[in-house]
Structures are given as C-alpha cells and as structure tokens.
Amino acid sequence: MKTSYEHVVIGAGALGSAAAYRLAAAGHRDVLVLEQYELGHGRGASEDHSRIIRHAYHSPVYTALTPSAYETWAEIEALTGLGLVLRTGGLDLAVAGTPGAVELDAYEASLRPLASSGVTWSRLSGAEVRERWPQWRVGDDVVGLFQPDGGILDIRRATAAHIALARGLGVEFAPSTTVASLASSSTSVRVTLESGAIVDAGSVVLCAASWTPSLLAPLGVDLGIRLSQEQVSYFATPHLRAFAPDRFPMWIWHGEEFFYGFPVYGEVAVKAARDLSGRYVTQSTRTTEPDPAETSLVLDFLRERLPDAAGPELLTKTCVYDLPPDREFIIDHVPGHPRIVTAVGGGHAGKFASLIGRILADLATSGSTPYPIDAFRADRPAIADPSFVPIHRLRG
C-alpha cells in the first residue's frame, strides 16, 4: 500500500466495489479500496444470493433511474459473462381500500413515465392473481400490480464481478484494513487507519453503509442515519417446482406489515422477510443472531398467504439497514467536505449499485453527474431540518 492515491474508496460492498470499478473504467487507475473485513464478508448488506430489482417504485425519482440501472447491470453481464439479473416478474399485492392499495397506486404512477420507453405493467384483480399464480391464497378483496421486468439481482455475484473488473484495471484492494478517521481540506483527504498508518487521497468515496455515521461524526456531520437490524429467512418448501423462477415471481405484500419474497434461488428454498423490523440498533448493539420471533412472523404470513411455500427453516441471515430520516437515498458530496462523496442506500440500493457506482465516480472526478439525483442531496429538508419526523416506510 502506498501513502497517497488519487482516489480512496472506503467499503468494498456492492456500492464501493461498483464505485472502484467505475473510477478505473473512466481512466482513474490510482485507486485504493479499504475494507475492514475480508472481501465478500457477511457482516454488511452485500452478501446473500438475491436482492429485488424492479422498475415499480414508490416515487418517480427512482423510476427515472431504473432503466439506467438495468443497463449498467447488462453492461457488467456482457463484460464478465455472468448472469446477474434474473427477470421473474415482480408482483405487488395489497387489500383494496387499505393504505397498501394506495401504495400500489403510487407504484403505478411512478411507472407511467416509462411507458414511452416500452416498460409495461398490468393491474390484476384477486381472481386474476389466483388464476395466474394459484400458489397465492388471496380473496377478491386483493388487488395486484405486475411488472414483467422485476426479478432477482444476484448481489453476491454482482459485487464479486465489480471487484474482479476493478482489479483487472489496476485497482488495489486492502481487506482487513480499518479506517479510524477522516480529515479533509480543500485539496485532499487524510485517511488514518486503525494501524496508525496514514493515506492521503485526492478524493474519498465513502460507501461504509451502517458504519458511515461513525466516520462522519468526527467531521461534524450528522445525516440523521438510524440503523435497523433486519433478517431474511429461507424456508425449505417441499413444492420446489411450484416456486421455481419460471413459475413464480418476486413479490411484495403491502399490508400493515410489509412482507417480500423470492422464488427458489441460490438455496433449495424460498426466501421471505418482513421489511422494517423496528429493531433499531447501533454497531455495538447489533447482533448476527436471528430473532426467532421474527422468523415465526414471516412463516405465519406464508402459512396464511402462500401455504405451499411454508417449510422448515433452512437458514436465517441478519443485516443492518442504514436509514436516512426519509429513507430516500443520499448520493452527494458530504456537506462541508467537498473532497468526500458518499452514498447511503436506506436498505434498498442494491438494485442500483452499479449505477450508483458510476454516479459516485462522476461526483468524485468532475463534481457532477448527468443522472437526476437532486432528490438525494445531503442537505435536503428531511436531513437538514432537525424537526423532521422520520418516515422509514416508502409509501409514495
């Protein structure tokens, strides 16, 4: 490791690995990536087999980016020969007349600007859902929204692909190397490592996920990020064919609780979870031990709505969400520190990782990006106004 680099990326997860590759691909080869654990570790949120990828979103500020997100993944697939995106279709469900059904309306509204570029979707009645996917136990009071491009992003393979591509372009990775502190000036950033070593950088790209607040605090920056411990479970359904990716979609249930799940992929089991457990933690209080009560809650939902998916718990994994007050992304220069750019994903950035990496590379090298990210400014009212009441469910 040298003592100075043009760019230093902190964090080698989905966003950091993408930023490292995009910097190098743009011709900036003097790049160091610092990762406090081993590459591909399971303590963050960039492991496991699957993440949702979709056009349907709660706000058009995201659907303005989803076509580019798909395009950047297609680019990585072409460069590596790896399959990263599996289109199973995406199905959103809610009970008519509930706030969840209003969320489906917001999702459909966010899709409309994409119709001219060929993105399609369909609204479904409960009977149409049952006819198309008899695995669901839903009544006529349920409504659905189906978008055929939704599906699975293999986040583990995607992160590994970015790392491999970055290495091929000369990027240096330093695993098991912890950053202790940052200090910035108008011309550079000083990165002090836990070992006591110092690395100077022309810019820093901060992609530390749930560790971001602890690195920003000494800089006098508080982005209002809260950490929420979440978990996903794999259930060993005996009905594998019924839940194969060519017969069953990725799905989201918009109820009082927000459940989501995947067909059989990565493990010989279906995957399901509840979004937003409400279990707020710090890095010192988080645990890697799953909560059995949370697993039971998800299994009870499957027994009610997808009984053939229910089966013995194969495994459960934990992760931590990094939640801005409004749960929208932060992609911006760190306020007061123009040589540091950061991305905070709010627990839903995986699908955009390759694109966000490109945007971060743009910000770090030219100060701006052609992509529409004004909604993700670090000085927006939800972050700058201390009286803002946090809203962590993405309602639209």
C-alpha positions in Angstrom: 0.0 0.0 0.0 1.3 3.4 -0.9 0.9 6.5 1.2 -1.1 8.5 -1.4 -3.7 7.8 -4.1 -5.8 9.8 -6.4 -9.0 8.2 -5.0 -9.7 6.1 -1.9 -12.9 4.1 -1.7 -14.0 3.1 1.8 -16.0 -0.1 1.8 -15.9 -3.0 -0.7 -19.5 -3.9 -0.6 -22.0 -3.5 -3.5 -21.6 0.3 -3.8 -17.9 0.6 -3.0 -16.9 -2.1 -5.4 -19.0 -0.6 -8.1 -17.5 2.9 -7.5 -14.0 1.4 -7.6 -14.7 -0.2 -11.0 -16.4 2.8 -12.4 -13.5 5.1 -11.4 -11.0 2.8 -13.1 -13.2 2.3 -16.2 -13.2 6.1 -16.5 -9.4 6.1 -16.7 -8.7 6.8 -13.0 -6.5 3.9 -12.1 -4.8 5.2 -9.0 -7.5 3.8 -6.7 -7.3 2.1 -3.3 -10.2 0.3 -1.7 -10.2 -0.1 2.0 -12.3 -2.8 3.5 -12.3 -3.5 7.3 -13.2 -7.2 6.9 -12.4 -9.8 4.3 -13.8 -9.3 0.8 -17.2 -10.8 0.5 -17.8 -10.8 4.2 -21.3 -11.4 5.6 -21.4 -8.6 8.2 -22.8 -5.9 5.9 -25.6 -6.0 3.4 -23.9 -7.0 0.2 -24.0 -10.8 0.6 -26.6 -13.5 0.2 -27.9 -14.6 -3.2 -30.7 -12.3 -4.0 -31.9 -8.7 -4.0 -35.1 -7.3 -5.6 -34.6 -5.5 -8.9 -37.6 -3.7 -10.3 -39.0 -0.7 -12.2 -42.0 -0.4 -9.9 -41.2 2.1 -7.2 -42.9 4.4 -4.7 -41.6 7.6 -6.5 -40.7 8.7 -10.0 -37.3 9.9 -8.7 -36.3 6.2 -8.7 -38.0 5.2 -11.9 -36.1 8.0 -13.6 -33.0 5.8 -12.8 -34.3 2.3 -13.1 -33.7 2.0 -16.9 -30.1 3.0 -16.4 -29.8 0.6 -13.5 -30.8 -2.3 -15.8 -28.5 -1.0 -18.5 -25.4 -0.9 -16.2 -26.1 -4.5 -15.0 -26.4 -5.6 -18.6 -23.0 -4.0 -19.2 -21.4 -5.9 -16.4 -23.0 -9.1 -17.6 -21.6 -8.6 -21.0 -18.1 -7.8 -19.7 -18.0 -10.8 -17.4 -20.2 -13.4 -19.0 -22.0 -13.8 -15.7 -25.8 -13.8 -15.2 -26.6 -11.2 -12.6 -30.2 -10.3 -13.3 -33.0 -12.9 -13.5 -36.3 -11.5 -14.6 -39.1 -13.4 -12.8 -41.6 -10.6 -13.0 -42.5 -8.5 -9.9 -45.9 -8.8 -8.2 -47.1 -6.2 -5.7 -50.2 -7.1 -3.7 -52.5 -5.2 -1.3 -56.0 -5.4 0.1 -58.3 -2.9 -1.7 -59.2 0.2 0.3 -56.2 0.0 2.5 -53.1 2.2 2.7 -51.3 -0.6 0.9 -53.6 -0.2 -2.1 -52.7 3.5 -2.1 -49.1 2.5 -2.3 -49.8 0.3 -5.4 -51.4 3.4 -7.0 -48.2 5.3 -6.3 -46.1 2.5 -7.8 -48.2 2.5 -10.9 -48.0 6.3 -11.2 -44.2 6.0 -11.0 -44.2 3.6 -13.9 -46.2 5.9 -16.3 -43.2 8.0 -17.4 -41.5 4.8 -18.5 -44.3 3.7 -20.8 -42.9 5.6 -23.8 -39.7 3.5 -23.5 -41.5 0.2 -23.6 -41.9 -0.6 -19.9 -45.2 -2.4 -19.4 -47.3 -3.4 -16.4 -50.8 -4.7 -15.6 -53.3 -4.3 -12.8 -54.8 -7.5 -11.5 -57.8 -8.5 -9.6 -57.7 -11.1 -6.8 -59.2 -13.6 -9.2 -56.6 -12.9 -11.8 -53.8 -13.3 -9.3 -55.2 -16.7 -8.2 -55.6 -17.8 -11.8 -52.1 -16.9 -12.8 -50.4 -18.0 -9.6 -52.6 -20.5 -7.8 -49.9 -20.6 -5.1 -51.5 -17.5 -3.6 -54.3 -17.7 -1.1 -56.0 -14.3 -1.7 -59.6 -13.3 -1.8 -61.5 -11.0 -4.2 -60.6 -8.1 -1.9 -56.9 -8.2 -3.0 -55.5 -6.2 -5.9 -52.2 -6.6 -7.7 -49.7 -4.8 -9.8 -47.4 -6.9 -12.1 -44.3 -5.6 -13.9 -42.6 -8.3 -16.0 -39.1 -6.8 -15.7 -39.0 -7.3 -11.9 -36.9 -10.1 -10.5 -33.7 -11.0 -8.8 -30.3 -9.4 -8.7 -27.6 -11.8 -7.6 -25.9 -9.3 -5.2 -23.1 -11.6 -4.2 -22.0 -12.3 -7.8 -22.6 -8.7 -8.7 -20.2 -7.4 -6.0 -17.6 -10.1 -6.9 -17.9 -9.1 -10.5 -17.2 -5.4 -9.8 -14.2 -6.4 -7.6 -12.8 -8.6 -10.4 -13.3 -6.0 -13.1 -11.7 -3.3 -10.9 -8.7 -5.5 -10.1 -8.3 -6.1 -13.8 -7.9 -2.4 -14.3 -5.3 -2.0 -11.6 -7.4 -1.0 -8.6 -5.7 -2.0 -5.3 -7.8 -3.7 -2.6 -6.8 -3.7 1.1 -9.0 -6.1 3.0 -8.9 -6.4 6.8 -7.9 -2.7 6.9 -10.0 -0.5 9.2 -10.3 3.3 8.8 -10.1 5.1 12.1 -10.8 8.6 11.0 -11.0 11.1 8.1 -9.8 14.7 7.9 -10.4 16.8 4.8 -9.2 20.1 3.4 -9.9 21.9 0.1 -7.2 19.9 -1.7 -7.1 16.4 -0.2 -8.4 14.0 2.4 -6.3 12.3 5.1 -7.3 8.8 5.9 -6.0 7.5 9.2 -6.0 3.7 9.6 -6.6 1.8 12.8 -3.0 0.6 12.4 -1.8 4.2 12.7 -0.8 4.4 9.0 -1.9 7.5 7.1 -3.1 7.5 3.4 -3.6 10.8 1.6 -6.2 11.0 -1.2 -7.3 13.4 -3.8 -10.9 12.3 -3.0 -12.6 9.7 -0.8 -15.7 7.8 -1.8 -17.4 6.7 1.4 -19.5 3.6 1.0 -19.4 2.2 4.5 -23.1 1.5 4.9 -24.1 1.2 8.6 -20.5 2.3 9.6 -20.9 5.6 7.8 -22.2 7.6 10.8 -19.2 6.8 12.9 -16.8 8.0 10.2 -18.8 11.2 9.6 -19.3 12.2 13.2 -15.7 13.4 13.8 -16.1 15.6 10.7 -19.0 17.3 12.4 -21.6 15.8 10.0 -24.8 14.1 11.1 -27.0 12.9 8.3 -29.7 11.5 10.7 -29.0 7.9 9.8 -30.6 5.3 12.0 -29.6 1.6 12.0 -32.2 -1.1 11.9 -31.4 -4.8 12.3 -33.2 -6.9 9.7 -33.2 -10.5 8.7 -34.3 -12.8 5.9 -35.2 -16.5 6.1 -35.1 -19.4 3.7 -37.8 -22.0 4.1 -37.4 -25.5 2.6 -40.6 -25.8 0.7 -41.4 -29.3 -0.5 -43.1 -27.8 -3.6 -40.0 -26.7 -5.4 -41.4 -26.8 -9.0 -44.3 -24.5 -8.0 -41.9 -21.9 -6.8 -39.3 -22.1 -9.5 -38.3 -18.8 -11.0 -40.0 -19.6 -14.3 -43.3 -20.2 -12.5 -43.4 -17.8 -9.6 -42.4 -14.1 -9.3 -40.6 -11.9 -6.9 -43.3 -10.4 -4.7 -44.1 -7.7 -2.2 -47.1 -7.6 0.1 -48.2 -4.1 1.1 -50.1 -4.7 4.3 -49.9 -3.3 7.8 -46.7 -5.2 7.7 -44.6 -5.1 4.5 -43.5 -8.6 3.5 -41.5 -9.6 0.5 -40.1 -12.8 -1.0 -38.4 -14.6 -3.9 -38.9 -17.9 -5.8 -36.4 -20.7 -5.3 -33.0 -19.2 -6.0 -29.5 -19.7 -4.5 -30.7 -22.2 -1.9 -33.2 -25.0 -2.3 -35.8 -23.0 -0.6 -37.9 -19.9 -0.9 -36.7 -16.7 0.7 -39.0 -14.3 2.6 -38.8 -11.5 5.1 -40.5 -8.5 6.7 -39.2 -5.1 5.8 -38.5 -2.8 8.7 -38.5 -4.9 11.8 -38.4 -1.8 14.1 -35.4 -3.2 15.9 -33.1 -0.1 16.0 -29.5 -0.8 16.9 -26.0 0.6 16.9 -22.9 -1.0 15.7 -22.2 -2.0 19.2 -25.6 -3.5 20.0 -26.3 -5.2 16.7 -26.0 -9.0 16.5 -25.7 -11.6 13.9 -28.1 -13.9 15.8 -31.5 -14.0 14.2 -34.7 -13.3 16.2 -36.8 -16.5 16.3 -39.9 -14.4 16.8 -39.3 -12.5 13.5 -38.8 -15.8 11.7 -42.1 -17.1 13.1 -43.9 -13.9 12.0 -42.7 -14.4 8.4 -43.6 -18.1 8.5 -47.1 -17.3 9.8 -47.6 -15.0 6.8 -46.5 -17.7 4.4 -48.9 -20.2 6.0 -51.7 -17.8 5.6 -51.0 -16.5 2.1 -48.5 -18.9 0.4 -49.1 -22.2 2.3 -47.2 -24.4 -0.2 -44.1 -22.2 0.3 -44.0 -22.9 4.0 -41.5 -25.4 5.2 -38.7 -26.0 7.7 -36.4 -23.0 8.3 -33.3 -23.7 6.3 -31.3 -20.7 7.4 -31.8 -17.1 8.5 -29.4 -14.2 7.9 -29.2 -10.8 9.6 -28.2 -7.5 8.1 -28.4 -3.8 9.1 -30.2 -1.1 7.2 -28.7 2.4 7.1 -31.8 4.6 7.2 -31.9 8.4 6.4 -34.8 10.1 8.1 -37.0 9.8 5.0 -35.3 6.6 3.8 -34.5 8.1 0.4 -31.0 7.7 -0.9 -28.2 10.1 -0.1 -25.8 10.4 -3.0 -23.9 13.6 -2.7 -20.7 15.4 -1.5 -20.5 15.3 2.2 -21.7 18.8 3.4 -18.6 21.0 4.2 -16.2 18.4 2.8 -16.2 18.7 -1.0 -13.4 16.1 -1.4 -15.6 13.3 0.2 -18.6 11.9 -1.7 -20.9 9.3 -0.1 -23.9 7.1 -0.8 -26.4 5.9 1.8 -28.8 3.3 0.5 -31.6 3.1 3.1 -31.7 -0.7 2.7 -32.9 -0.6 -0.9 -29.9 0.5 -3.0 -28.6 -2.9 -4.1 -30.6 -2.9 -7.3 -28.9 0.4 -8.3 -25.4 -0.5 -7.1 -23.6 -0.4 -10.5 -25.3 2.8 -11.5 -24.6 4.4 -8.1 -21.0 3.4 -8.5 -20.9 5.3 -11.8 -22.6 8.4 -10.2 -20.2 8.4 -7.3 -17.3 8.2 -9.8 -18.7 11.2 -11.6 -19.0 13.2 -8.4 -15.5 12.3 -7.3 -13.9 13.2 -10.6 -15.9 16.0 -12.1 -18.1 17.2 -9.2 -21.4 16.5 -11.0 -23.2 13.8 -12.9 -25.7 13.7 -15.8 -28.0 11.4 -13.8 -31.0 13.0 -12.0 -30.1 12.8 -8.3 -31.2 16.1 -6.9 -33.7 14.3 -4.7 -30.8 12.6 -3.0 -29.0 15.7 -1.8 -27.4 15.5 1.6 -28.8 19.0 2.6 -32.5 18.3 1.8 -35.1 19.3 4.4 -35.5 15.7 5.7 -31.9 15.7 6.7 -31.2 19.4 7.4 -34.3 20.1 9.4 -33.9 18.7 13.0 -37.7 18.8 13.5 -38.4 16.3 10.6 -40.1 13.3 11.9 -38.5 10.1 10.5 -40.6 8.1 8.0 -39.0 4.8 7.1 -41.7 3.2 5.1 -41.5 4.0 1.4 -45.1 5.0 0.8 -45.0 7.3 -2.2 
